[in-house]
Amino acid sequence: MALVRSADPLPGGVTRSALRRFLLWTLAALALVGLGTVLLARPLASQIALRDATVRGSGLARYVVAPLVDRRVRAGDPGPTSTLAYLLQNRMRDGSIVHAKIWTAEGRVLWADEAQLIGKTFPLDEDVAELFGTENVTSAVSDLSKAENADERASGELLEVYAGLHDAEGVPLVFESYWTADPVHEDESALLGRLALLGLGSLLLFAVMVLPLAVSLARRVERGEADRSRMLRHALSASDLERRRIADDLHDGVLQNLAGFGYLMGSLVDDLPPEATRARTIVGDLSSGLKRDAEGLRSLMTDIYPADLAEGGLVPAVDRLADQARAAGLAVEIDLDPAVAASGLPMAQVVYRSIREGLRNVLKHADASTVLLRARVVADQVVVSVRDDGVGPRDARGLAPRGGDRGSGQGHVGLHLLRDTVRDLGGDLVLSAPDGGGALLTVTVPRAFADSWVGTAAVSGRSGRPSRGRPRRAARARIRPRG
């Protein structure tokens, strides 16, 4: 009897694919974390810079401006005003602030570094007007579209801080200061570096730690796929061997006995006396019935005996199926893609079984006159279809699930078994009622399963040499029953 052994698995096909997906997802996660870091750093940097500018602007208003403003400054006395201007302009020269204004409650500019604005009145925003009489502070990225900001537009993006204060005599004022946005960019760069180190570094460290686990799981999946493919191959091979054994048993046992009984019945008729008319009739009927049963068993034996696809190939085997269907009165058209025939023995077995089961159901259920057998390669799949012009499935939704109560599933046990096998291979089987009538059986199988199948297991003879997925001829001969 043929010996089965496992050959060396394919060189990491599933493992490489799993690791490739793992690395791609890791890169995608890194990209998302990097994008999130950039999007998060900008508002955080703005908040930090605004908070810093708010603290400095409030301190400048309370501890520098407020003590130096009195009725003389409000009246425009050059002496006290020049002292205030000197201190504020020094701050502007050292880069602490860019521009500054002091507002009265009436919206008049009491002092500004742009001299042309002093004494002019502008409408105050509501949030700025609410600062008078308080020591509250409000800040924002500057809106330079206002009329009083015409001279600041050349300075680019600025941070503006409005601080409420009381001057040396308790008169409520508002001090407006403009700060450069350079701290925003500096803080943004610092945050990007820290967040990137924290986020991307942690993710990279996690990926490195998880990588051995991913490799181990991928190898387990690869071994599982190899075992599943090997078991499926053995199941189909065992099915072929069992069908061959049954056909051999029918030929060497029951069929031979029926043929012998038929000959005995013929001899018995000759030995009966002429007047035994009733006995002659009974014996003649028995002889005819035995001959019919013998022919039926012979036809059944031919039908169940598996085609030798390894020796003859797929095309001749399908031609023989078509010839049998034509003998039953069915017009058969065949369209086999050469690429399907060249896909190897495992794929040929699935295609042959699909066509055989489709033809069998057409002959039994369809009451059709023509049938089209087609097998073609579509992308990375092999698609087998059997299309007839008969009555079509009783249920337009096609083949019922296994164990379902829909009527269309009755009498299609062979299709259910074939569908289970095809789904185990990663494909599917669909029975539908296409436009124009009849039935369409479509079997879809991924081409990759046949490649991995041949690569993961081989059947060998006694010498242990691989035989490309089928028993050697000597091994097949040894399973025949004696006698």
C-alpha positions in Angstrom: 0.0 0.0 0.0 1.2 3.5 -0.7 3.1 5.3 2.0 2.3 8.9 2.9 5.0 11.2 4.2 5.3 15.0 4.7 7.7 16.8 2.5 9.6 19.9 3.5 7.2 22.9 3.8 7.3 25.8 1.5 10.0 28.4 2.5 8.0 30.6 4.8 5.3 31.7 2.3 2.7 32.3 5.0 5.3 33.5 7.5 6.6 36.1 5.0 3.1 37.3 4.2 2.1 37.6 7.9 5.3 39.4 8.7 4.8 41.7 5.7 1.4 42.6 7.0 2.7 43.1 10.5 5.4 45.5 9.3 3.0 47.4 7.1 0.6 47.9 10.0 3.5 48.9 12.2 4.5 51.5 9.6 0.9 52.7 9.3 0.7 53.1 13.1 4.0 55.0 13.1 2.7 57.3 10.4 -0.6 57.9 12.3 1.3 58.6 15.6 3.6 60.9 13.8 0.7 62.8 12.2 -1.1 62.9 15.5 2.1 64.3 17.1 2.3 67.1 14.6 -1.4 67.9 14.9 -1.2 67.9 18.7 2.1 69.8 19.0 0.8 72.9 17.2 -2.2 73.7 19.5 -0.2 72.7 22.6 2.6 75.1 21.6 0.1 77.9 21.0 -1.4 77.3 24.4 2.0 77.3 26.1 3.1 80.5 24.3 -0.1 82.2 25.0 0.0 81.3 28.6 3.6 82.6 28.8 2.7 85.8 27.0 -0.3 86.2 29.3 1.8 86.0 32.4 4.4 88.4 31.1 1.8 90.9 29.7 -0.1 90.9 33.0 3.2 91.5 34.9 4.2 94.3 32.6 0.8 95.9 33.0 0.7 95.7 36.8 4.3 96.4 37.7 5.6 98.7 35.0 2.7 100.5 33.3 0.3 100.9 36.2 2.7 102.8 38.6 3.8 105.2 35.8 0.4 106.4 34.6 -1.3 109.3 36.4 -3.3 112.4 35.5 -0.2 113.9 33.9 0.3 111.0 31.6 -3.5 111.0 30.8 -3.2 114.7 30.1 -0.2 114.1 27.7 2.5 115.8 29.8 5.7 115.0 27.9 7.9 114.4 31.0 6.0 111.5 32.7 5.0 110.2 29.3 8.6 110.1 28.1 9.5 108.0 31.1 6.8 105.5 30.3 7.7 105.5 26.6 11.4 105.0 27.5 10.7 101.9 29.6 8.3 100.3 27.1 10.5 101.0 24.1 13.4 99.4 25.8 11.3 96.3 26.1 10.5 96.5 22.4 14.2 97.0 21.5 15.3 93.9 23.4 12.6 91.9 21.7 10.4 91.3 24.7 7.4 92.8 23.1 6.7 94.0 19.5 4.0 96.7 20.0 2.2 98.2 22.9 -0.9 100.4 23.5 -2.7 101.9 26.6 -6.5 102.3 26.3 -8.9 104.4 28.2 -12.5 103.2 28.9 -13.7 105.5 26.1 -11.7 103.6 23.5 -9.1 106.3 23.2 -5.4 105.4 22.7 -3.7 107.0 25.7 -0.2 105.9 24.5 1.2 103.7 21.7 4.5 103.0 20.2 3.1 104.1 16.9 2.8 107.9 17.6 0.1 108.5 15.0 -2.4 106.4 17.0 -2.1 108.4 20.2 -5.3 110.3 20.9 -7.4 108.4 18.3 -10.5 106.6 19.4 -11.5 103.2 18.1 -14.4 100.9 19.0 -13.5 98.3 21.6 -14.3 94.6 21.4 -16.7 93.4 24.0 -14.2 91.2 25.7 -11.7 94.1 25.9 -14.3 96.5 27.3 -15.1 94.0 30.1 -11.5 94.3 31.3 -11.9 97.9 32.5 -12.1 98.0 36.3 -10.6 94.6 36.7 -7.2 93.0 36.6 -8.2 90.2 34.3 -6.2 89.2 31.2 -7.3 87.9 27.8 -5.0 86.7 25.1 -5.2 85.3 21.5 -3.3 85.1 18.3 -3.7 88.6 16.9 -6.4 89.6 14.4 -4.6 92.3 12.4 -7.6 93.2 10.3 -8.7 95.9 12.7 -8.1 99.6 11.8 -5.8 100.2 14.9 -3.6 97.2 13.8 -2.7 98.6 10.4 0.9 99.2 11.4 1.3 95.8 13.0 0.4 93.8 9.8 4.0 93.9 8.5 5.1 92.1 11.7 3.4 88.8 10.7 1.7 86.5 13.2 1.7 88.0 16.8 0.3 87.1 20.2 -1.8 89.9 21.6 -2.5 90.3 25.4 -5.0 92.6 26.9 -4.5 93.2 30.7 -6.9 95.2 32.8 -5.2 97.6 35.3 -5.7 100.6 37.6 -3.2 103.4 37.2 -1.4 105.1 40.1 -4.6 107.1 40.9 -7.0 104.1 40.5 -8.3 105.0 37.0 -9.2 101.8 35.1 -7.2 101.3 31.9 -6.3 98.4 29.6 -2.7 97.7 28.5 -2.4 96.0 25.1 0.9 94.3 24.2 1.9 92.3 21.2 4.4 89.5 21.5 6.3 87.7 18.8 5.0 84.2 17.8 8.6 82.8 17.7 8.0 81.0 21.0 5.2 79.1 19.4 7.5 77.6 16.8 10.2 77.0 19.4 7.7 75.2 21.7 6.3 73.3 18.8 9.7 72.0 17.8 10.4 71.0 21.4 7.1 69.3 21.8 7.5 67.5 18.5 10.8 66.1 19.7 9.5 65.0 23.1 6.2 63.6 21.8 7.9 61.9 19.0 10.4 60.3 21.3 7.6 59.2 23.6 5.1 58.1 21.1 7.2 56.8 18.2 9.9 55.4 20.5 7.3 53.5 22.6 5.6 52.1 19.6 8.9 51.0 18.0 9.9 49.4 21.3 6.6 47.6 21.5 6.9 46.4 17.9 10.4 45.1 18.6 9.1 43.2 21.6 6.1 41.8 19.8 8.0 40.8 16.6 9.2 37.4 18.0 5.6 36.7 19.0 4.4 37.7 15.5 7.0 35.4 13.9 6.0 32.5 16.2 2.3 33.0 15.5 2.9 33.3 11.7 4.9 30.0 11.8 2.1 28.3 13.7 -0.4 29.6 11.1 1.9 28.3 8.3 2.1 24.9 9.9 -1.6 24.8 10.4 -2.2 25.7 6.8 0.2 23.0 5.7 -1.5 20.4 7.9 -4.9 21.5 6.6 -3.8 21.2 3.0 -2.2 17.8 3.7 -5.4 16.5 5.3 -7.5 17.9 2.4 -5.2 16.2 -0.1 -5.4 13.0 1.8 -9.2 13.2 2.0 -9.5 13.6 -1.7 -6.9 11.0 -2.5 -8.6 8.6 0.0 -11.9 9.3 -1.8 -10.4 8.4 -5.1 -8.9 5.2 -3.6 -12.2 4.3 -2.0 -14.1 4.9 -5.3 -11.6 2.7 -7.1 -11.9 0.0 -4.5 -15.7 0.0 -4.7 -15.5 -0.1 -8.5 -13.0 -3.1 -8.3 -15.3 -4.9 -5.8 -18.3 -4.4 -8.1 -16.4 -5.6 -11.1 -14.8 -8.6 -9.5 -17.7 -9.5 -7.3 -21.4 -8.6 -7.8 -21.0 -7.8 -11.5 -19.3 -11.2 -12.2 -22.0 -13.0 -10.2 -24.8 -11.3 -12.0 -23.3 -12.1 -15.4 -22.9 -15.7 -14.3 -26.4 -16.0 -13.1 -27.6 -14.5 -16.4 -25.8 -17.2 -18.4 -27.2 -19.9 -16.0 -30.7 -18.6 -16.6 -30.2 -18.8 -20.4 -29.1 -22.5 -20.0 -32.0 -23.2 -17.8 -34.5 -22.0 -20.4 -33.0 -24.4 -22.9 -33.3 -27.4 -20.5 -37.0 -26.7 -19.7 -39.5 -28.9 -21.6 -41.5 -27.1 -24.3 -44.8 -27.4 -22.5 -43.4 -25.5 -19.4 -44.5 -22.2 -20.9 -45.0 -20.3 -17.6 -41.7 -21.5 -16.3 -39.9 -20.4 -19.5 -41.6 -17.0 -19.2 -40.5 -16.5 -15.6 -37.0 -17.7 -16.3 -36.8 -15.4 -19.4 -37.9 -12.4 -17.3 -35.4 -13.2 -14.6 -32.6 -13.6 -17.2 -33.6 -10.2 -18.8 -33.7 -8.5 -15.4 -30.3 -9.9 -14.4 -28.8 -8.6 -17.7 -30.4 -5.2 -17.1 -29.0 -5.1 -13.5 -25.6 -6.2 -14.8 -25.6 -3.4 -17.4 -26.7 -0.9 -14.7 -23.9 -2.0 -12.4 -21.4 -1.8 -15.2 -22.6 1.8 -16.0 -22.4 2.7 -12.3 -18.9 1.2 -12.0 -17.8 3.3 -14.9 -19.3 6.4 -13.4 -17.8 6.0 -10.0 -14.3 4.9 -11.1 -12.1 7.9 -10.8 -10.5 9.4 -13.8 -6.7 9.0 -13.9 -6.0 12.7 -14.1 -2.3 12.2 -13.3 -1.8 10.0 -16.4 -4.3 11.3 -19.0 -4.8 14.9 -17.9 -7.8 17.1 -17.3 -9.0 17.6 -20.9 -9.4 14.0 -21.9 -11.2 13.2 -18.6 -13.7 16.1 -19.2 -14.1 14.9 -22.8 -15.1 11.4 -21.5 -17.6 13.0 -19.2 -19.0 15.0 -22.1 -19.2 11.8 -24.2 -21.2 10.1 -21.5 -23.6 13.0 -21.3 -24.0 13.1 -25.1 -24.8 9.4 -25.1 -27.7 10.3 -22.8 -29.0 12.8 -25.3 -27.4 16.0 -24.0 -25.6 18.5 -26.3 -22.4 19.4 -24.5 -20.1 22.4 -25.2 -16.7 22.6 -23.6 -14.6 25.7 -22.9 -11.4 24.9 -20.9 -8.8 27.6 -20.4 -5.3 26.0 -21.1 -4.1 27.7 -17.9 -6.5 25.6 -15.9 -5.3 22.4 -17.4 -1.7 23.5 -16.5 -2.5 24.3 -12.9 -1.4 20.9 -11.6 -3.1 17.7 -10.3 -4.8 19.1 -7.2 -6.6 21.8 -9.2 -7.4 19.3 -11.9 -9.1 17.1 -9.3 -11.3 19.9 -8.1 -12.2 21.1 -11.6 -13.0 17.5 -12.7 -15.1 16.8 -9.6 -17.0 20.1 -10.1 -17.8 19.4 -13.7 -18.7 15.8 -13.0 -21.1 16.8 -10.2 -22.6 19.6 -12.3 -23.2 17.2 -15.2 -24.7 14.6 -12.9 -27.2 17.1 -11.6 -28.1 18.3 -15.1 -28.9 14.8 -16.2 -30.9 14.0 -13.0 -32.8 17.2 -12.4 -32.6 19.7 -15.2 -34.5 18.1 -18.1 -32.1 20.1 -20.3 -31.1 19.7 -23.9 -27.7 21.7 -23.9 -25.1 22.4 -21.3 -21.9 24.5 -21.4 -18.9 23.4 -19.4 -16.4 26.2 -18.7 -13.3 26.5 -16.6 -11.1 29.7 -16.8 -8.6 31.6 -14.7 -9.8 34.9 -13.4 -7.1 36.9 -11.6 -5.8 34.5 -8.8 -8.8 32.2 -8.9 -10.1 29.3 -11.1 -13.8 29.6 -11.9 -15.7 26.5 -13.1 -19.2 26.9 -14.4 -21.8 24.4 -15.6 -24.7 26.2 -17.4 -27.8 24.4 -18.8 -31.0 25.4 -20.5 -33.3 23.2 -18.3 -35.9 23.9 -15.7 -33.5 25.6 -13.3 -33.5 25.3 -9.5 -36.9 25.2 -7.8 -35.8 28.0 -5.5 -34.4 31.0 -7.3 -32.1 31.7 -4.4 -30.1 28.6 -5.3 -28.6 25.8 -3.1 -29.9 25.7 0.5 -27.5 25.6 3.4 -26.6 22.3 4.8 -29.4 21.3 7.2 -31.7 24.0 6.0 -35.4 23.6 5.3 -35.5 25.1 1.8 -36.8 22.9 -0.9 -34.0 23.7 -3.3 -31.6 21.7 -1.2 -33.5 18.5 -1.5 -31.8 15.9 -3.7 -28.4 17.8 -4.0 -26.3 15.9 -1.4 -23.5 15.7 -3.9 -23.5 19.5 -4.4 -23.5 20.0 -0.6 -20.5 17.7 -0.2 -18.7 19.4 -3.1 -19.5 22.8 -1.6 -18.1 21.7 1.8 -14.9 20.6 0.1 -14.5 23.7 -2.0 -15.1 26.0 1.1 -12.4 24.0 2.9 -10.0 25.0 0.1 -10.9 28.7 0.5 -13.4 28.9 -2.4 -17.2 28.7 -2.8 -20.0 27.0 -4.7 -23.1 28.8 -5.9 -26.1 27.4 -7.7 -28.2 30.1 -9.2 -31.0 30.7 -11.8 -29.5 33.1 -14.4 -31.5 35.3 -16.7 -32.7 33.4 -19.7 -33.7 30.3 -17.7 -31.8 27.1 -16.7 -29.3 26.7 -13.9 -25.8 28.0 -13.4 -23.4 26.1 -11.1 -20.3 28.2 -10.3 -17.3 26.9 -8.3 -14.6 29.3 -7.4 -11.3 28.0 -6.1 -8.1 30.1 -5.3 -5.1 29.0 -7.4 -2.8 29.4 -4.4 -4.2 26.3 -2.6 -2.9 23.9 -5.3 0.6 25.4 -5.1 0.8 25.1 -1.3 -0.7 21.7 -1.5 1.9 20.3 -3.8 4.6 22.0 -1.8 3.6 20.8 1.6 3.0 17.1 1.1 3.9 14.3 -1.3 2.9 10.7 -1.7 5.7 8.2 -2.3 6.2 4.5 -2.9 8.3 2.2 -0.9 11.5 3.9 -1.8 10.3 7.2 -0.2 10.7 9.3 -3.3 8.1 11.9 -3.9 5.6 11.3 -6.7 4.0 14.8 -7.0 0.8 14.2 -5.1 -0.4 10.8 -6.4 0.3 7.1 -5.7 2.8 5.4 -7.9 1.4 2.9 -10.3 2.8 -0.1 -8.4 1.3 1.2 -5.2 -2.1 1.5 -6.9 -1.9 -2.1 -8.1 -1.3 -3.3 -4.6 -4.6 -2.1 -3.3 -6.7 -4.3 -5.7 -8.5 -7.2 -3.9 -7.1 -10.6 -4.6 -8.9 -13.2 -6.7 
